[in-house]
């Protein structure tokens, strides 16, 4: 049956989702993880480069303007997510793998040539658009391709690779921000070129990643979806060395293909059909976004102003911090598939908030050193990194496939819109380092937000562990609405 035939007859019956979920883990899935997961590495690298603010002296920027640089990048992510989220739902995931990455490459590369704050802000905005677009298309594709048994741990681990990029940025800054190099205006410029170089390599890897068969199935391309899964199964059989068992017909589902969904129906899904899921998604996105942006765009300022650590040495403190954040999702991720989503979200959000609040009290009392401050950050964000990664997983897997990209884009955008104020606010709270009180209040507020986010997820969240995406939400909501 051709794509045209499928659209003309309406509902089709298919085993595509069940066939994808029963696949064993092979090199094919590693290819998907490596090819698509790099987006978070690039984002972590970008934020680390900016938070170290090596460009501030050369461009004559104060603490507030450094905060604005971070905020501009985050606003760019919001715009990119909104634009490409809807397009990826309508035109497919794969089409935007290259486009969004190319936009990032251009924006980040040209930002390294900045000669004034306004020029830097323009191209940081463009780079942010590319990364925002990456989040929507790639989070959708990962959840739709990875088998349900592994979806939680894989999604959380991939989102956690943000910290691999942050660690890479911290290591690079140890060299790039030395006075000998950065005082000449070259160190931070080279830093902005690292991401584009990595991106060029990833463009090559993405050529072999297929379109999501689930997306094809729900958009009138049944035959293309079947052929796509056939190719994936052959590849998996070759890699595993064993024949896959046939999927029983009892696992087939009926799917009504759709072309484009109007905004009115998208709004209906969020506000009328799944209001509790919308509430949970917004709470998780907003709380983790504010906390992350607040800490990571201001950590270097805190080390410099309160602990008298030189700009070139801040990476020494951030590197173990980043590694701890990377390990958190890797260690805790599997528990989201076994203990369950709601309990683990509550635990990770709650513990992160409690530890941060304790560190805020000790910071205000002057009881911390640069080393002990970093240790508290490491412990708090060991949990927070897994929790924040689960926010993207929650939004992606709990809404129908046809609006998945838009769900990620809207929730991500709202979270980032709130979080975009955090770098500027915390930059102001840091000030010249003469008073600890204002920043301590900021830490208490961020901790409280995380704890509230965890409680909301526990009370109203969805137990989606090890379930097929089609069992979690109704992919035929458009046909029923008619």
C-alpha positions as CSV (number, residue, x, y, z in Angstrom):
1,X,0.0,0.0,0.0
2,X,1.4,3.4,-0.9
3,X,1.4,6.6,1.1
4,X,-1.3,7.9,-1.1
5,X,-3.4,4.8,-0.7
6,X,-3.1,5.0,3.1
7,X,-4.4,8.6,3.2
8,X,-7.3,7.7,1.0
9,X,-8.6,4.8,3.1
10,X,-8.2,6.4,6.5
11,X,-7.2,4.0,9.3
12,X,-4.5,1.4,8.9
13,X,-3.4,-1.5,11.0
14,X,0.3,-1.9,11.8
15,X,2.9,-3.7,13.8
16,X,5.5,-1.0,13.3
17,X,5.5,0.3,17.0
18,X,5.6,-3.3,18.4
19,X,8.4,-4.3,16.0
20,X,10.5,-1.3,17.1
21,X,9.9,-1.9,20.8
22,X,10.9,-5.6,20.7
23,X,14.3,-5.0,19.2
24,X,17.4,-6.0,21.2
25,X,20.1,-3.4,21.8
26,X,22.7,-3.4,19.0
27,X,25.1,-1.2,17.2
28,X,22.3,0.4,15.3
29,X,21.0,1.9,18.6
30,X,24.5,3.1,19.5
31,X,24.6,4.9,16.1
32,X,21.3,6.7,17.0
33,X,22.6,7.6,20.4
34,X,26.0,9.0,19.1
35,X,24.6,10.7,16.1
36,X,21.7,12.5,17.8
37,X,22.9,12.8,21.4
38,X,25.7,15.2,20.5
39,X,23.3,18.1,20.7
40,X,23.5,18.1,24.5
41,X,27.3,18.0,24.4
42,X,27.3,21.1,22.2
43,X,24.9,22.9,24.4
44,X,27.0,22.1,27.5
45,X,30.1,23.2,25.7
46,X,28.4,26.5,24.7
47,X,27.1,27.3,28.2
48,X,30.5,26.5,29.8
49,X,32.3,28.8,27.3
50,X,29.9,31.7,28.1
51,X,29.7,31.1,31.8
52,X,33.5,31.3,32.1
53,X,33.1,34.9,30.6
54,X,36.6,35.0,29.1
55,X,35.4,37.5,26.5
56,X,34.2,40.0,29.2
57,X,37.5,41.9,29.5
58,X,38.1,42.1,25.8
59,X,34.6,43.4,25.0
60,X,34.4,45.6,28.0
61,X,31.5,43.9,29.6
62,X,30.4,44.0,33.3
63,X,28.7,41.2,35.3
64,X,25.2,42.1,34.2
65,X,26.2,42.2,30.5
66,X,27.8,38.7,30.9
67,X,24.4,37.6,32.3
68,X,22.6,39.2,29.3
69,X,24.9,37.2,27.0
70,X,23.6,34.0,28.6
71,X,20.0,35.2,28.4
72,X,20.3,36.0,24.7
73,X,21.5,32.5,23.9
74,X,18.6,31.0,25.9
75,X,16.0,33.3,24.1
76,X,17.5,32.1,20.8
77,X,16.8,28.5,22.0
78,X,13.2,29.4,22.7
79,X,12.7,30.8,19.2
80,X,14.4,27.9,17.5
81,X,12.4,25.3,19.5
82,X,9.1,27.0,18.6
83,X,9.9,27.3,14.9
84,X,11.4,23.8,14.4
85,X,9.2,22.0,16.8
86,X,6.1,22.5,14.7
87,X,8.0,21.9,11.5
88,X,9.4,18.6,12.7
89,X,5.9,17.4,13.6
90,X,4.7,18.3,10.1
91,X,7.6,17.5,7.9
92,X,9.6,14.8,9.8
93,X,12.4,14.5,12.3
94,X,15.2,13.7,9.9
95,X,14.9,16.8,7.7
96,X,16.0,19.0,10.6
97,X,18.9,17.0,11.9
98,X,21.2,18.8,9.4
99,X,19.5,22.1,9.2
100,X,19.4,22.9,12.9
101,X,23.0,21.8,13.3
102,X,24.1,24.0,10.4
103,X,22.4,27.0,12.0
104,X,24.3,26.3,15.2
105,X,27.6,26.0,13.4
106,X,27.2,29.3,11.7
107,X,26.0,31.2,14.8
108,X,28.7,29.8,17.1
109,X,31.5,30.2,14.6
110,X,30.8,33.8,13.8
111,X,30.3,34.6,17.5
112,X,34.0,33.9,17.8
113,X,34.8,36.9,15.6
114,X,32.9,39.3,17.8
115,X,34.3,42.9,18.2
116,X,31.5,44.3,20.4
117,X,28.8,43.1,22.8
118,X,25.9,43.6,20.4
119,X,27.7,41.5,17.7
120,X,28.3,38.7,20.1
121,X,24.6,38.8,21.2
122,X,23.3,38.6,17.7
123,X,25.2,35.4,16.8
124,X,24.7,33.9,20.3
125,X,21.0,34.2,19.5
126,X,21.5,32.4,16.2
127,X,23.5,29.6,17.8
128,X,20.8,29.3,20.4
129,X,18.2,28.9,17.7
130,X,20.1,26.0,16.2
131,X,20.3,24.2,19.6
132,X,16.7,24.9,20.4
133,X,15.7,23.3,17.1
134,X,17.9,20.3,17.8
135,X,16.1,19.7,21.1
136,X,12.7,19.2,19.6
137,X,13.5,17.1,16.5
138,X,16.1,14.9,18.2
139,X,14.3,14.3,21.5
140,X,11.3,13.2,19.5
141,X,13.3,10.9,17.2
142,X,15.2,9.2,20.1
143,X,12.0,8.3,22.0
144,X,10.4,7.0,18.8
145,X,13.3,4.8,17.8
146,X,14.7,3.5,21.1
147,X,12.8,0.3,22.4
148,X,10.5,1.0,25.3
149,X,12.5,-1.2,27.7
150,X,15.5,1.1,27.4
151,X,13.7,4.4,26.6
152,X,14.0,6.0,30.1
153,X,17.6,5.3,30.8
154,X,18.7,6.1,27.3
155,X,16.8,9.4,27.1
156,X,18.1,10.5,30.5
157,X,21.7,9.4,29.7
158,X,21.6,11.3,26.4
159,X,20.3,14.4,28.0
160,X,22.9,14.0,30.7
161,X,25.7,14.2,28.1
162,X,25.2,17.9,28.3
163,X,27.7,17.5,31.1
164,X,30.2,15.8,28.8
165,X,30.2,19.0,26.8
166,X,30.5,21.1,29.9
167,X,33.5,19.1,31.1
168,X,35.1,19.5,27.7
169,X,34.5,23.2,27.9
170,X,36.0,23.4,31.4
171,X,39.0,21.4,30.3
172,X,39.5,23.7,27.2
173,X,39.1,26.8,29.3
174,X,42.1,25.7,31.5
175,X,44.2,26.3,28.4
176,X,42.3,28.9,26.5
177,X,41.7,31.3,29.4
178,X,45.3,31.5,30.5
179,X,46.5,35.1,30.7
180,X,49.1,34.5,28.1
181,X,46.5,33.5,25.5
182,X,43.3,35.2,26.5
183,X,44.8,38.6,27.2
184,X,45.6,38.7,23.5
185,X,41.9,38.1,22.7
186,X,42.4,34.6,21.2
187,X,41.5,32.2,23.9
188,X,37.8,32.7,24.1
189,X,37.5,33.1,20.3
190,X,39.1,29.7,19.8
191,X,36.6,28.3,22.3
192,X,33.7,29.3,20.2
193,X,35.1,27.4,17.3
194,X,35.3,24.0,19.2
195,X,31.6,23.4,18.9
196,X,31.4,23.9,15.2
197,X,34.3,21.6,14.6
198,X,32.5,18.8,16.5
199,X,29.3,19.6,14.7
200,X,30.9,19.0,11.3
201,X,31.9,15.5,12.4
202,X,28.4,14.8,13.6
203,X,26.8,15.9,10.3
204,X,28.7,13.1,8.7
205,X,27.4,10.5,11.3
206,X,23.8,11.6,10.9
207,X,23.6,10.7,7.3
208,X,22.8,7.1,8.2
209,X,20.2,7.7,10.8
210,X,16.7,6.9,9.4
211,X,13.5,8.8,9.7
212,X,11.3,7.8,12.6
213,X,9.1,4.9,11.4
214,X,6.5,5.9,13.9
215,X,6.3,9.4,12.4
216,X,6.0,7.9,8.9
217,X,3.2,5.7,10.0
218,X,1.1,8.5,11.5
219,X,1.7,10.7,8.5
220,X,0.2,8.5,5.8
221,X,3.5,6.8,4.8
222,X,2.7,3.2,5.9
223,X,4.7,1.5,3.2
224,X,7.8,3.7,3.9
225,X,7.5,2.9,7.6
226,X,7.3,-0.8,7.0
227,X,10.3,-0.7,4.6
228,X,12.2,1.4,7.1
229,X,11.6,-1.1,9.9
230,X,12.5,-4.0,7.5
231,X,15.9,-2.4,7.0
232,X,16.4,-1.8,10.7
233,X,15.5,-5.4,11.5
234,X,17.9,-6.7,8.9
235,X,20.7,-4.5,10.3
236,X,19.9,-5.7,13.9
237,X,19.9,-9.3,12.9
238,X,23.2,-9.0,11.2
239,X,24.7,-7.3,14.2
240,X,23.2,-9.6,16.8
241,X,23.8,-12.8,14.8
242,X,20.3,-14.1,15.5
243,X,16.9,-14.2,13.8
244,X,14.2,-11.9,15.3
245,X,11.0,-13.6,16.5
246,X,7.9,-12.5,14.6
247,X,5.6,-10.1,16.4
248,X,2.1,-11.5,17.0
249,X,-0.8,-9.9,15.2
250,X,-2.4,-9.2,18.5
251,X,0.1,-6.4,19.1
252,X,-1.0,-4.5,16.0
253,X,-2.6,-1.1,16.5
254,X,-5.0,0.9,14.3
255,X,-3.6,4.3,13.2
256,X,-5.4,7.1,11.5
257,X,-2.8,9.1,9.5
258,X,-2.9,12.9,9.7
259,X,-1.2,15.6,7.7
260,X,-1.1,18.8,9.7
261,X,-2.7,19.5,13.1
262,X,-4.2,23.0,13.6
263,X,-3.2,25.0,16.7
264,X,-6.7,24.7,18.1
265,X,-6.3,20.9,18.3
266,X,-2.8,21.2,19.7
267,X,-4.1,23.4,22.4
268,X,-7.0,21.0,23.0
269,X,-4.5,18.2,23.6
270,X,-2.6,20.2,26.2
271,X,-5.4,22.0,28.0
272,X,-8.4,19.7,27.7
273,X,-7.3,16.1,27.0
274,X,-4.1,16.0,29.1
275,X,-4.2,18.9,31.5
276,X,-2.4,17.1,34.4
277,X,0.4,16.1,32.1
278,X,0.7,19.7,30.9
279,X,0.9,20.9,34.5
280,X,3.6,18.3,35.4
281,X,5.6,19.1,32.2
282,X,5.5,22.8,32.8
283,X,6.5,22.5,36.5
284,X,9.4,20.2,35.7
285,X,10.7,22.3,32.8
286,X,10.4,25.7,34.6
287,X,12.0,24.6,37.9
288,X,15.0,22.8,36.4
289,X,15.6,25.5,33.8
290,X,15.7,28.3,36.4
291,X,18.0,26.4,38.7
292,X,20.4,25.3,35.9
293,X,20.7,28.7,34.2
294,X,21.1,30.5,37.5
295,X,24.0,28.3,38.7
296,X,25.9,27.7,35.5
297,X,25.9,31.3,34.2
298,X,27.0,32.6,37.5
299,X,29.3,30.0,39.0
300,X,32.5,31.6,37.7
301,X,31.4,35.0,39.1
302,X,30.8,33.4,42.5
303,X,34.2,31.8,42.5
304,X,35.9,35.0,41.4
305,X,34.0,37.5,43.6
306,X,33.5,35.5,46.8
307,X,36.4,33.1,46.8
308,X,39.0,35.1,44.9
309,X,39.6,32.4,42.3
310,X,41.1,33.8,39.1
311,X,39.1,33.5,35.9
312,X,41.6,31.1,34.3
313,X,41.4,28.8,37.3
314,X,37.6,28.5,37.6
315,X,37.6,25.5,35.2
316,X,39.6,23.5,37.8
317,X,36.6,23.7,40.1
318,X,34.0,23.2,37.4
319,X,35.5,20.2,35.8
320,X,34.8,17.7,38.7
321,X,31.4,19.4,39.1
322,X,30.6,18.6,35.4
323,X,31.8,15.1,35.7
324,X,29.6,14.5,38.7
325,X,26.6,15.8,36.7
326,X,27.5,13.5,33.9
327,X,27.7,10.5,36.2
328,X,24.3,11.2,37.8
329,X,22.1,10.4,34.8
330,X,24.3,7.4,34.0
331,X,24.0,5.9,37.5
332,X,20.4,6.9,38.2
333,X,18.9,6.6,34.7
334,X,18.2,2.8,34.9
335,X,16.2,3.4,38.1
336,X,13.7,5.4,36.1
337,X,12.9,2.2,34.2
338,X,12.7,0.0,37.3
339,X,11.7,2.0,40.4
340,X,9.6,4.2,38.1
341,X,9.3,7.7,36.7
342,X,7.3,9.4,39.4
343,X,9.3,8.2,42.4
344,X,12.6,8.9,40.8
345,X,11.6,12.4,39.7
346,X,10.5,13.2,43.2
347,X,13.7,11.8,44.7
348,X,16.1,13.6,42.3
349,X,14.3,16.9,42.4
350,X,13.8,16.8,46.1
351,X,17.4,15.8,47.1
352,X,18.9,18.4,44.7
353,X,16.8,21.1,46.4
354,X,17.6,20.0,49.9
355,X,21.4,19.9,49.3
356,X,21.3,23.3,47.6
357,X,19.4,24.9,50.4
358,X,21.9,23.6,53.0
359,X,24.8,24.9,50.9
360,X,23.0,28.3,50.7
361,X,22.8,28.5,54.4
362,X,26.5,27.6,54.8
363,X,27.4,30.1,52.1
364,X,25.5,32.9,53.8
365,X,27.3,32.0,57.1
366,X,30.7,32.2,55.4
367,X,31.4,28.6,56.3
368,X,32.4,27.4,52.8
369,X,35.6,27.5,50.8
370,X,35.9,27.3,47.0
371,X,36.5,23.5,47.4
372,X,33.6,22.8,49.8
373,X,31.2,25.1,47.7
374,X,32.1,23.0,44.7
375,X,31.5,19.7,46.6
376,X,28.0,20.9,47.6
377,X,27.3,21.8,43.9
378,X,28.5,18.4,42.9
379,X,26.2,16.5,45.2
380,X,23.2,18.7,44.5
381,X,23.5,18.4,40.8
382,X,24.4,14.7,40.8
383,X,20.6,14.4,41.5
384,X,19.5,17.5,39.6
385,X,21.1,16.4,36.4
386,X,19.1,13.1,36.3
387,X,16.0,15.0,37.3
388,X,16.4,17.7,34.7
389,X,17.0,15.0,32.0
390,X,13.8,13.3,33.0
391,X,11.9,16.5,32.4
392,X,12.6,16.2,28.7
393,X,11.7,12.5,28.8
394,X,8.4,13.3,30.6
395,X,7.3,15.8,28.0
396,X,8.4,13.8,25.1
397,X,6.8,10.5,26.0
398,X,3.5,11.5,27.6
399,X,1.9,13.3,24.6
400,X,0.8,11.9,21.2
401,X,3.4,11.4,18.5
402,X,1.7,13.9,16.2
403,X,2.4,16.8,18.6
404,X,5.5,15.5,20.3
405,X,7.9,18.0,18.7
406,X,5.6,20.8,19.5
407,X,5.1,19.6,23.1
408,X,8.8,19.6,23.6
409,X,9.1,23.0,21.9
410,X,6.3,24.7,23.9
411,X,7.3,23.3,27.3
412,X,11.0,23.8,26.7
413,X,10.3,27.4,25.5
414,X,8.2,28.3,28.5
415,X,10.8,26.8,30.8
416,X,13.6,28.6,29.1
417,X,11.7,31.9,28.9
418,X,11.5,31.8,32.7
419,X,15.0,30.4,33.0
420,X,16.4,33.1,30.7
421,X,16.0,35.7,33.5
422,X,18.0,33.6,35.9
423,X,21.5,34.5,34.6
424,X,20.8,38.2,34.7
425,X,19.1,38.0,38.1
426,X,22.0,36.0,39.6
427,X,24.5,38.2,38.0
428,X,22.9,41.1,39.8
429,X,22.7,39.1,43.1
430,X,26.5,38.4,42.8
431,X,27.2,42.1,42.3
432,X,30.7,43.0,43.3
433,X,30.9,40.3,45.9
434,X,30.5,42.6,48.9
435,X,27.4,40.9,50.3
436,X,26.5,37.2,50.6
437,X,22.8,37.7,51.6
438,X,21.2,38.4,48.2
439,X,22.9,35.4,46.5
440,X,22.0,33.1,49.4
441,X,18.3,34.1,49.0
442,X,18.6,33.2,45.3
443,X,19.9,29.8,46.3
444,X,17.0,29.2,48.7
445,X,14.5,30.2,46.0
446,X,16.1,27.9,43.4
447,X,16.1,25.0,45.9
448,X,12.4,25.6,46.8
449,X,11.5,25.5,43.1
450,X,13.1,22.1,42.6
451,X,11.4,20.6,45.7
452,X,8.0,21.9,44.5
453,X,8.6,20.5,41.0
454,X,9.4,17.0,42.4
455,X,6.2,17.0,44.6
456,X,4.1,17.9,41.6
457,X,5.6,15.1,39.5
458,X,5.0,12.6,42.3
459,X,1.3,13.6,42.7
460,X,0.3,14.1,39.1
461,X,2.9,12.4,37.0
462,X,2.5,9.4,34.6
463,X,4.0,5.9,35.3
464,X,5.3,5.5,31.8
465,X,8.2,3.1,32.6
466,X,8.6,0.3,30.1
467,X,5.4,1.1,28.2
468,X,5.1,1.6,24.5
469,X,4.5,5.2,23.5
470,X,1.1,4.2,22.0
471,X,0.1,2.8,25.4
472,X,0.9,6.1,27.1
473,X,-1.1,8.5,24.9
474,X,-3.7,8.2,22.2
475,X,-2.2,8.6,18.7
476,X,-5.7,8.6,17.1
477,X,-7.0,11.7,19.0
478,X,-7.6,13.6,15.8
479,X,-9.9,11.0,14.4
480,X,-11.9,10.8,17.6
481,X,-12.1,14.6,17.8
482,X,-13.8,14.6,14.4
